[in-house]
């Protein structure tokens, strides 16, 4: 029995050097197309799955109420912000323009009024009467639940 001159590991390395395989490791620029496609799909999913903001960045402090009801599907939102700002369907309107905006709304769609705590009651009554004159049958007032004390 003959003892090899080289260790077994070195013998296999020399065989590997003599007989190169057909497949070589790809050397070159990294393909980022697949990564970009995945990132675009994730971005589109997050964009489409996120909640769309009804108000264009307006902070309002809703009045507190013990009892709350849910918002019906398809409700139009009217926001009465601090300082007399009025927003309807993501557009800033003045009080005289509201009648025309209400008349463009389909009859069956309820109206949700989000009024700031500091909004005068007379403004709420005026908006409510404009909505009823325009044929809106259901008008809801938005409130917030009372804060829970720890």
MODELLER restraints for C-alpha pairs under 7 A, 6 or more apart:
rsr = mdl.restraints
at = mdl.atoms
rsr.add(forms.Gaussian(group=physical.xy_distance, feature=features.Distance(at['CA:54:A'], at['CA:90:A']), mean=6.51, stdev=0.5))
rsr.add(forms.Gaussian(group=physical.xy_distance, feature=features.Distance(at['CA:55:A'], at['CA:90:A']), mean=5.96, stdev=0.5))
rsr.add(forms.Gaussian(group=physical.xy_distance, feature=features.Distance(at['CA:56:A'], at['CA:90:A']), mean=6.44, stdev=0.5))
rsr.add(forms.Gaussian(group=physical.xy_distance, feature=features.Distance(at['CA:60:A'], at['CA:81:A']), mean=5.88, stdev=0.5))
rsr.add(forms.Gaussian(group=physical.xy_distance, feature=features.Distance(at['CA:60:A'], at['CA:116:A']), mean=5.14, stdev=0.5))
rsr.add(forms.Gaussian(group=physical.xy_distance, feature=features.Distance(at['CA:61:A'], at['CA:116:A']), mean=5.10, stdev=0.5))
rsr.add(forms.Gaussian(group=physical.xy_distance, feature=features.Distance(at['CA:61:A'], at['CA:117:A']), mean=5.81, stdev=0.5))
rsr.add(forms.Gaussian(group=physical.xy_distance, feature=features.Distance(at['CA:62:A'], at['CA:114:A']), mean=6.97, stdev=0.5))
rsr.add(forms.Gaussian(group=physical.xy_distance, feature=features.Distance(at['CA:62:A'], at['CA:115:A']), mean=6.34, stdev=0.5))
rsr.add(forms.Gaussian(group=physical.xy_distance, feature=features.Distance(at['CA:62:A'], at['CA:116:A']), mean=5.23, stdev=0.5))
rsr.add(forms.Gaussian(group=physical.xy_distance, feature=features.Distance(at['CA:62:A'], at['CA:117:A']), mean=5.65, stdev=0.5))
rsr.add(forms.Gaussian(group=physical.xy_distance, feature=features.Distance(at['CA:62:A'], at['CA:142:A']), mean=6.97, stdev=0.5))
rsr.add(forms.Gaussian(group=physical.xy_distance, feature=features.Distance(at['CA:62:A'], at['CA:143:A']), mean=5.29, stdev=0.5))
rsr.add(forms.Gaussian(group=physical.xy_distance, feature=features.Distance(at['CA:62:A'], at['CA:144:A']), mean=5.85, stdev=0.5))
rsr.add(forms.Gaussian(group=physical.xy_distance, feature=features.Distance(at['CA:63:A'], at['CA:117:A']), mean=5.33, stdev=0.5))
rsr.add(forms.Gaussian(group=physical.xy_distance, feature=features.Distance(at['CA:63:A'], at['CA:143:A']), mean=5.33, stdev=0.5))
rsr.add(forms.Gaussian(group=physical.xy_distance, feature=features.Distance(at['CA:63:A'], at['CA:144:A']), mean=6.20, stdev=0.5))
rsr.add(forms.Gaussian(group=physical.xy_distance, feature=features.Distance(at['CA:64:A'], at['CA:143:A']), mean=5.73, stdev=0.5))
rsr.add(forms.Gaussian(group=physical.xy_distance, feature=features.Distance(at['CA:64:A'], at['CA:144:A']), mean=5.02, stdev=0.5))
rsr.add(forms.Gaussian(group=physical.xy_distance, feature=features.Distance(at['CA:64:A'], at['CA:145:A']), mean=5.68, stdev=0.5))
rsr.add(forms.Gaussian(group=physical.xy_distance, feature=features.Distance(at['CA:64:A'], at['CA:146:A']), mean=5.63, stdev=0.5))
rsr.add(forms.Gaussian(group=physical.xy_distance, feature=features.Distance(at['CA:65:A'], at['CA:143:A']), mean=5.98, stdev=0.5))
rsr.add(forms.Gaussian(group=physical.xy_distance, feature=features.Distance(at['CA:65:A'], at['CA:144:A']), mean=6.17, stdev=0.5))
rsr.add(forms.Gaussian(group=physical.xy_distance, feature=features.Distance(at['CA:65:A'], at['CA:145:A']), mean=5.73, stdev=0.5))
rsr.add(forms.Gaussian(group=physical.xy_distance, feature=features.Distance(at['CA:65:A'], at['CA:146:A']), mean=6.54, stdev=0.5))
rsr.add(forms.Gaussian(group=physical.xy_distance, feature=features.Distance(at['CA:66:A'], at['CA:145:A']), mean=6.11, stdev=0.5))
rsr.add(forms.Gaussian(group=physical.xy_distance, feature=features.Distance(at['CA:66:A'], at['CA:146:A']), mean=6.55, stdev=0.5))
rsr.add(forms.Gaussian(group=physical.xy_distance, feature=features.Distance(at['CA:74:A'], at['CA:109:A']), mean=6.14, stdev=0.5))
rsr.add(forms.Gaussian(group=physical.xy_distance, feature=features.Distance(at['CA:75:A'], at['CA:109:A']), mean=5.57, stdev=0.5))
rsr.add(forms.Gaussian(group=physical.xy_distance, feature=features.Distance(at['CA:75:A'], at['CA:110:A']), mean=4.85, stdev=0.5))
rsr.add(forms.Gaussian(group=physical.xy_distance, feature=features.Distance(at['CA:75:A'], at['CA:111:A']), mean=5.56, stdev=0.5))
rsr.add(forms.Gaussian(group=physical.xy_distance, feature=features.Distance(at['CA:75:A'], at['CA:112:A']), mean=6.31, stdev=0.5))
rsr.add(forms.Gaussian(group=physical.xy_distance, feature=features.Distance(at['CA:76:A'], at['CA:89:A']), mean=6.99, stdev=0.5))
rsr.add(forms.Gaussian(group=physical.xy_distance, feature=features.Distance(at['CA:76:A'], at['CA:109:A']), mean=6.72, stdev=0.5))
rsr.add(forms.Gaussian(group=physical.xy_distance, feature=features.Distance(at['CA:76:A'], at['CA:110:A']), mean=6.28, stdev=0.5))
rsr.add(forms.Gaussian(group=physical.xy_distance, feature=features.Distance(at['CA:76:A'], at['CA:111:A']), mean=4.89, stdev=0.5))
rsr.add(forms.Gaussian(group=physical.xy_distance, feature=features.Distance(at['CA:76:A'], at['CA:112:A']), mean=5.95, stdev=0.5))
rsr.add(forms.Gaussian(group=physical.xy_distance, feature=features.Distance(at['CA:77:A'], at['CA:88:A']), mean=6.20, stdev=0.5))
rsr.add(forms.Gaussian(group=physical.xy_distance, feature=features.Distance(at['CA:77:A'], at['CA:89:A']), mean=6.58, stdev=0.5))
rsr.add(forms.Gaussian(group=physical.xy_distance, feature=features.Distance(at['CA:77:A'], at['CA:111:A']), mean=6.00, stdev=0.5))
rsr.add(forms.Gaussian(group=physical.xy_distance, feature=features.Distance(at['CA:77:A'], at['CA:112:A']), mean=4.81, stdev=0.5))
rsr.add(forms.Gaussian(group=physical.xy_distance, feature=features.Distance(at['CA:77:A'], at['CA:113:A']), mean=6.02, stdev=0.5))
rsr.add(forms.Gaussian(group=physical.xy_distance, feature=features.Distance(at['CA:78:A'], at['CA:87:A']), mean=5.75, stdev=0.5))
rsr.add(forms.Gaussian(group=physical.xy_distance, feature=features.Distance(at['CA:78:A'], at['CA:88:A']), mean=4.66, stdev=0.5))
rsr.add(forms.Gaussian(group=physical.xy_distance, feature=features.Distance(at['CA:78:A'], at['CA:112:A']), mean=6.06, stdev=0.5))
rsr.add(forms.Gaussian(group=physical.xy_distance, feature=features.Distance(at['CA:78:A'], at['CA:113:A']), mean=4.83, stdev=0.5))
rsr.add(forms.Gaussian(group=physical.xy_distance, feature=features.Distance(at['CA:78:A'], at['CA:114:A']), mean=6.08, stdev=0.5))
rsr.add(forms.Gaussian(group=physical.xy_distance, feature=features.Distance(at['CA:79:A'], at['CA:86:A']), mean=5.72, stdev=0.5))
rsr.add(forms.Gaussian(group=physical.xy_distance, feature=features.Distance(at['CA:79:A'], at['CA:87:A']), mean=5.02, stdev=0.5))
rsr.add(forms.Gaussian(group=physical.xy_distance, feature=features.Distance(at['CA:79:A'], at['CA:88:A']), mean=6.48, stdev=0.5))
rsr.add(forms.Gaussian(group=physical.xy_distance, feature=features.Distance(at['CA:79:A'], at['CA:113:A']), mean=5.92, stdev=0.5))
rsr.add(forms.Gaussian(group=physical.xy_distance, feature=features.Distance(at['CA:79:A'], at['CA:114:A']), mean=4.72, stdev=0.5))
rsr.add(forms.Gaussian(group=physical.xy_distance, feature=features.Distance(at['CA:79:A'], at['CA:115:A']), mean=5.88, stdev=0.5))
rsr.add(forms.Gaussian(group=physical.xy_distance, feature=features.Distance(at['CA:80:A'], at['CA:86:A']), mean=4.83, stdev=0.5))
rsr.add(forms.Gaussian(group=physical.xy_distance, feature=features.Distance(at['CA:80:A'], at['CA:87:A']), mean=6.67, stdev=0.5))
rsr.add(forms.Gaussian(group=physical.xy_distance, feature=features.Distance(at['CA:80:A'], at['CA:114:A']), mean=6.11, stdev=0.5))
rsr.add(forms.Gaussian(group=physical.xy_distance, feature=features.Distance(at['CA:80:A'], at['CA:115:A']), mean=4.58, stdev=0.5))
rsr.add(forms.Gaussian(group=physical.xy_distance, feature=features.Distance(at['CA:80:A'], at['CA:116:A']), mean=6.12, stdev=0.5))
rsr.add(forms.Gaussian(group=physical.xy_distance, feature=features.Distance(at['CA:80:A'], at['CA:119:A']), mean=6.98, stdev=0.5))
rsr.add(forms.Gaussian(group=physical.xy_distance, feature=features.Distance(at['CA:81:A'], at['CA:115:A']), mean=6.30, stdev=0.5))
rsr.add(forms.Gaussian(group=physical.xy_distance, feature=features.Distance(at['CA:81:A'], at['CA:116:A']), mean=5.38, stdev=0.5))
rsr.add(forms.Gaussian(group=physical.xy_distance, feature=features.Distance(at['CA:82:A'], at['CA:116:A']), mean=6.03, stdev=0.5))
rsr.add(forms.Gaussian(group=physical.xy_distance, feature=features.Distance(at['CA:82:A'], at['CA:118:A']), mean=6.36, stdev=0.5))
rsr.add(forms.Gaussian(group=physical.xy_distance, feature=features.Distance(at['CA:82:A'], at['CA:119:A']), mean=6.43, stdev=0.5))
rsr.add(forms.Gaussian(group=physical.xy_distance, feature=features.Distance(at['CA:86:A'], at['CA:92:A']), mean=5.77, stdev=0.5))
rsr.add(forms.Gaussian(group=physical.xy_distance, feature=features.Distance(at['CA:86:A'], at['CA:93:A']), mean=5.56, stdev=0.5))
rsr.add(forms.Gaussian(group=physical.xy_distance, feature=features.Distance(at['CA:86:A'], at['CA:94:A']), mean=6.39, stdev=0.5))
rsr.add(forms.Gaussian(group=physical.xy_distance, feature=features.Distance(at['CA:87:A'], at['CA:93:A']), mean=5.86, stdev=0.5))
rsr.add(forms.Gaussian(group=physical.xy_distance, feature=features.Distance(at['CA:99:A'], at['CA:130:A']), mean=5.91, stdev=0.5))
rsr.add(forms.Gaussian(group=physical.xy_distance, feature=features.Distance(at['CA:99:A'], at['CA:134:A']), mean=6.60, stdev=0.5))
rsr.add(forms.Gaussian(group=physical.xy_distance, feature=features.Distance(at['CA:102:A'], at['CA:131:A']), mean=6.26, stdev=0.5))
rsr.add(forms.Gaussian(group=physical.xy_distance, feature=features.Distance(at['CA:102:A'], at['CA:134:A']), mean=5.80, stdev=0.5))
rsr.add(forms.Gaussian(group=physical.xy_distance, feature=features.Distance(at['CA:103:A'], at['CA:134:A']), mean=5.21, stdev=0.5))
rsr.add(forms.Gaussian(group=physical.xy_distance, feature=features.Distance(at['CA:107:A'], at['CA:135:A']), mean=6.19, stdev=0.5))
rsr.add(forms.Gaussian(group=physical.xy_distance, feature=features.Distance(at['CA:107:A'], at['CA:136:A']), mean=5.65, stdev=0.5))
rsr.add(forms.Gaussian(group=physical.xy_distance, feature=features.Distance(at['CA:110:A'], at['CA:136:A']), mean=6.63, stdev=0.5))
rsr.add(forms.Gaussian(group=physical.xy_distance, feature=features.Distance(at['CA:110:A'], at['CA:137:A']), mean=6.86, stdev=0.5))
rsr.add(forms.Gaussian(group=physical.xy_distance, feature=features.Distance(at['CA:110:A'], at['CA:138:A']), mean=4.83, stdev=0.5))
rsr.add(forms.Gaussian(group=physical.xy_distance, feature=features.Distance(at['CA:110:A'], at['CA:139:A']), mean=5.89, stdev=0.5))
rsr.add(forms.Gaussian(group=physical.xy_distance, feature=features.Distance(at['CA:111:A'], at['CA:138:A']), mean=6.27, stdev=0.5))
rsr.add(forms.Gaussian(group=physical.xy_distance, feature=features.Distance(at['CA:111:A'], at['CA:139:A']), mean=4.77, stdev=0.5))
rsr.add(forms.Gaussian(group=physical.xy_distance, feature=features.Distance(at['CA:111:A'], at['CA:140:A']), mean=6.08, stdev=0.5))
rsr.add(forms.Gaussian(group=physical.xy_distance, feature=features.Distance(at['CA:112:A'], at['CA:139:A']), mean=5.97, stdev=0.5))
rsr.add(forms.Gaussian(group=physical.xy_distance, feature=features.Distance(at['CA:112:A'], at['CA:140:A']), mean=4.71, stdev=0.5))
rsr.add(forms.Gaussian(group=physical.xy_distance, feature=features.Distance(at['CA:112:A'], at['CA:141:A']), mean=5.81, stdev=0.5))
rsr.add(forms.Gaussian(group=physical.xy_distance, feature=features.Distance(at['CA:112:A'], at['CA:142:A']), mean=6.60, stdev=0.5))
rsr.add(forms.Gaussian(group=physical.xy_distance, feature=features.Distance(at['CA:113:A'], at['CA:140:A']), mean=6.04, stdev=0.5))
rsr.add(forms.Gaussian(group=physical.xy_distance, feature=features.Distance(at['CA:113:A'], at['CA:141:A']), mean=4.92, stdev=0.5))
rsr.add(forms.Gaussian(group=physical.xy_distance, feature=features.Distance(at['CA:113:A'], at['CA:142:A']), mean=5.96, stdev=0.5))
rsr.add(forms.Gaussian(group=physical.xy_distance, feature=features.Distance(at['CA:114:A'], at['CA:141:A']), mean=6.24, stdev=0.5))
rsr.add(forms.Gaussian(group=physical.xy_distance, feature=features.Distance(at['CA:114:A'], at['CA:142:A']), mean=5.02, stdev=0.5))
